[in-house]
């Protein structure tokens, strides 16, 4: 029995069945490649679902982990350590917001944002404002798997097995300005959006919809909360995807690449909104620990020193150009969209999308499929054009082979 077989057998006995894993055992990584137990390299264009911004075995991340682990890994939030204020300063400067709360994950950061919205609405009501407790979220949205987060996540398969979920959430048609206006009222305490939806299929908000959401929220004192968990921290070529629109939220959430693979999430808000939270209302045991903060500080500084925002823009534009060229050759690609290194190719068939992911894996290239028909690309920020070309060549061969096999099938039907 191989090591992989042993692990599969153990997991089948011991773990909850929450994942359908691919039969590969990864033991290491270098640059943009993962390495399996046999020493085979795989080009990783998924980066741990948007986490490994600097790829694998990056010396600055390894050194930051080693340095901080020798000093202090954890101390409770009942005491001070050196990292939180320093990291919060970097994040507030780059997001345009004023205050920060650190969590462990994106879904916890989002939970904090929802709680903050309800707390702020309550404060405003105590001051005489007419504002309710409802949330407006979007179709195709995905905000996480904890109860509040899944309650604001649109796809039924994530919510319905755990119903009844948290009440007070209405879903608005994606980029449907008329529906947004129709459903918005003084009962709404926050409008919840992703500037570019991730799990929902790499769908960018329209400028008109985003601007209207900002205007409506401002008109009543409701909050505009932007989930940047997948799109943020430089993936789109800016620190936050909302910065492409020139629109400033009241609250945002960050996670995934924030600490280079160490779990860390962050919620940021304005000074005005922050006044609704006082000591004891919210907290975390592990969020913002010394190790995670030290790595996140190092990651931010390295991204800037190495001009990786500009690199993400340049290589992302090239990747999108090559995908559009591919779409002109293959009718099965119905749309190409995204920004920077957060890209998608939507196919005309869920079966073809699933097949493509499997065939790319055979070619030692890692991508995934989301929203059934959407091929998602979230490579490390250090990806180069040569890696893009390798991916495009693989996709081109797969679509060509599929089209040839499909055309060779006998015609069906009768007289």
N, C-alpha and C positions, 0 to 999 in steps of 0.2 A: 504494500500500500504506500503510495507517495505521500509526501508531507501535505500536499493539497487535499488528498483524499482523507487523511486523518483529520484535518481541520474541518472539512465539510461534514464529516460524520459527527464530530464533536459539536459543531454548531447546530446540526439538525436535532440533537438531543437537548441542547442547553439554552439556545436563544429563542426568543419570540420570532415568529416568521414575518418579519416586517420588510425584508429586502429580497429581491430576486437577483442574486449575485451572479456575475460572470465567472466562469471557472478558471480564474487566473489568481495566482498567489504572488503579490508584489512584495519584494523584500528590500527595495532601494530605489533611488532615483538620482538623476543628474541633469541639471539644466531643465530642458523641456521634456525630458524622457523619464518614464518609469521603467524599472527593471524587475523582471519576474525571477522566480526561483531558479530558472535555467540560464539566467544571464541575458535573456532576450530583452531588447529595448522597445518601448512603445512610445510613440509620439503622443503626448498628452495635450489634447486641445479642449479639455474639460477642466483641468487644474483643480481636481477635487470639488467640482461644482462651484467654480469661481473663487476658491480659497487660496490656492498656492500662487499668489501674484508674482513671486520671484522664482518660481519653479522649485527645483529640488536641489538639496545640498548647497544652498547658497551660503557662502562663508560668512557674510555679515549677519545672517539670521542665526547660524550655528554659533558664532562667537557671542552674539547677544544672549542666547539661551545659556551658554556655558558660563558667561560672566555673571549673569544675574542669579543663576542657580547656585553658584558658589556663595553669593551674598545673602539672598533672602528669596524664597519661593512664595511663601504665603504669610500674611498676617491679617487678622480680621479687620473689617472696616470700622471697628471701634477705635482704631489707632491710625496714625499717619504713616505713609511711606513716601518715597521720593518720586514715584512714577505718575500718580494720578493727575496732579496739577499740571505737570509738564506735558503729558499726553493731551489733557483737556485743552490746554492752550493751543497746541498744534491743531486740534480738531475744530475748535471754535474759530480760529483764524482762517481755516480752509473751507468751512461751511457757511460762515457769515452769521452763525448763531452764538449765543452767549454762555450757556451753561450745559453741563454734560453729566449724564449718569451712566456708569459702566455696568454691564451685565455680562453673562457668559456667552450668550448666543443671540442670533437675530430675532428669534421668536420671543425671547425674554425682553429684548429691547423694545419690540413692538408691543408687548404686554404693558410695559412701562409707559409707552406713548398713549395707549388707550386709557390707562388709569389716570394719566396726567390730564387728558382731555376731559374726563368726567370730573376730576378734582377742580379743574379750572372753571368748568361750567358751574359747578356748585359754588365756587367762590364768587363768580359773577352774579349768580342769582342772589346770594347773600348781600350783594351790593346794589340790588334792585334791577339787574338786567333781566330781560325776557329771553332765556335761552334754555333749550331742553337737553336731552341726554342721548339722542339718536346719532348713529353713525351712517354716513353714506360711503359705501365702498364700490368698487367697479367690477363689472363682469370680467372674467378671466384672471382676477386678482389671486395672488398667493402671498400670504403674510406669515405663515408658520403653522405649527401643529399643536400648540397649547390652546386652551379653551377660548380665550379671547381672540387669539390670532386665527384659529381655524374658523371662528364665527364670522370673521371679516374676509375669509377666503371663499371665493365664489364657487369653485367646482364642487358639485354635490358629493362626489366620492370621498372628499376629504372631510365633509361636515356631517353627512347624514348618518354614518354608523355610530356617531357619538351624541346624537340629538336627545333631548333638546339642547341646542347650543345657546350661547349668551344672546338674549333678546336685544332688540333695538337696533338692528342692522338692516338697511335697505341697500339693494344693489342697483347701480346705474349702468345703463348701456355704455359700453366702451366707446369713448370719444363722441358720445351722443349728447350734444350740448342742450338740446331741447329736453331730453329726459332728465338731465342734471337740474335744469331750471325747474322742471315740474316737481321733482322730488325734494328739492331744497326748501327748507322753511326754518322758522325760529326754533323748531323742535330739534334741529340738528346741532350737535356740539362740535362735530368735526367731519371734514371731507378727507377720505383716505385714498391715496393714490400711490402708484409707482410711476416715476417719470418714464421708465421703460420697464414694462412687465417682463419678468424673467420666466418663471415656471409657466406663465400663461402664454408663452410663445414669442418672446422678444418683440413685444408690441409697444412702440413709442406713443406717448400721448401726443395729440395734436396741439399746436400752439394755441389754437382757439379754445379748446377744452380746458387746458391747463390755466389759461388766463381767466376764463370764466369761473373756474373753481376758486381761484385766488380772490376774484372780485366778490363772489357770493359769500365766501367765508368772512371776508373783511366787512361786508355790509351788515352783519349781525353780531360780530364778535366770535363766531365759530372759528375753529382752528383748521388750517390746511396742514395735514400731516403727510409727509412724503417718505415712503419706504425706499431707502437706498441700499438695502442689505446686499443685493446682488449687483446693482449698477454702480454703487459708490466706490470710493477709495481709488479712483483713477481708471477704472475699467473702460470708461467711455472716452477717455482723454481729458476729462476734467475730474476734480475731486468728487463732485456730485453730478449726476446726470441732469438734475434740475437747473444747473448752471448753464446748460446749453440753451435754456428757454428764457433766461433773464428773470426768473420768477423765484421769489424767496419764500420758503415755507415758515410756519411757526414752530414746527417740530420735524426732525428727521431721525432716521435710524440707520445705523451702520453695523456691519459685522463681517461675514465671510473672510475677505483678505486682510482685515484690519490688523491682525497680529501674526501674519505670515504662517498660519497653520495652527497656532496656539488659539484655543477658544477664547473669543472676546467679542462682545457686542457693545454698542454705545447708542444712547438716545441723547439728542441735543435739542435745546429749545431756546426761545427768547427769554430775556430777563422778565418781561411781563408775565409770561406763562409760568415761569419758574416760581413765582411768588405763591402759587397755589399748593406747593409741596413744603412740608416742614418735617423736622426730624421725627422718625418713627412711622411715617406714612408708607414708606416703600424702602426696600433694602435688598441685599444679596450677600451670600456668604463668600462666593468666589469671584464675583465680578470685579474687574479692575485690580486684580492681584499684581504684586510686584513683577512676576515673570512676564505675564501677558503685556503689561504696560511697557516694560523695557523693550520687548520685541517690537511692539507697535511703533514706539518712538523711532527705533532703528529703521523699520520698514519705511515710514514716512520720509525720513531724512534720505534714505537710499533712493527712493523713487525720485525725489527732487534732484539729488546730486547726479544721478545717472540720466536725467531728463526722460524718464519713462512715460510721463504723460504725453509728451510729444511723440515718443516712439509708439505708444499705443494708438495714437491718432494716425500716424503715418502707415504703420503696418496694418492697422484696421481698415484704413481706406483702400489699401492694396488688396486685402483679403476680400472686402466687399466688391471691389471691381472684378476680381477673378470669379467670385460667385455669380455676378451678373453676366459675365461672359459665358459661364457654364449654363446659366438659365436660358441664354439665347440658343444654345445648342440642344437643350433637353427640355421638351415640353412638360415633363413631369415636375419641373421646378416652377411653382406658380407665383412665388414671391421671394425676394431677398430683402432683409431689413436689419436694422440695428445701428449701433454707433460704436466707434472704436473697436475694442476687442470683445464686444457683446453682440454677436451676430447670429442670424438665423437664415436658413433656406427652408421655406415651406414647400412641401411636396403635395401632389394631388392624391396621395394614397397613404393611409396609415400602414398598410402592409409593406409598401415600398420603403417607408421611413424606417420601420423595424428591421427590414432586410438590409438597408444601407448601413445602419449602425453595426449590425452583425458582420457584414462584409468588410467594413472599415476595420473592425477588430481583427479580422483575419489578416489584414494588411498591416497590423500593428499600429493602428491609429485610433485613438480614443476620442469619441464624440458621444452625444446622447440624443435622444428624441424626447421632446416635451410637447404637451398639448396634442398628442397622437401623431400629428403629421409634420412637426417642425423639427428639423435638425438644428441643434444648438451648439454654438462654438464659443467657448469661454477659455481661451488659451492663457497661459502665463504671460505677463507683460513683457517678458524677454523673448518672446517668439519672433522669428525672423522670416523674411520673404521665402527663403528656401523651404521652411516648414509649411508655409501656406501653399507653395507650389506642390509639395508632396501630397498635401491633403486634396488639393484640386485634382491632381492626376488620379488619385484613388477614387474620388467621387465620379470623375469622368468615365473611368473604366467600368465602374459599377452600373451607372446609368446606361452606358452603351450596351453592356452585356444584358441588362434587363430589357432594354428596348428590342434588342435582337431576339431574345428568347420569346418576348411577347408577340413580336411580328411573325415568329415561326409557328405559333400555335395555330391549329386548324380553325377556320371560321365556324361559328356555331349558328344555329338557326335552320329553318327548313322552308319548304315551298308549300 
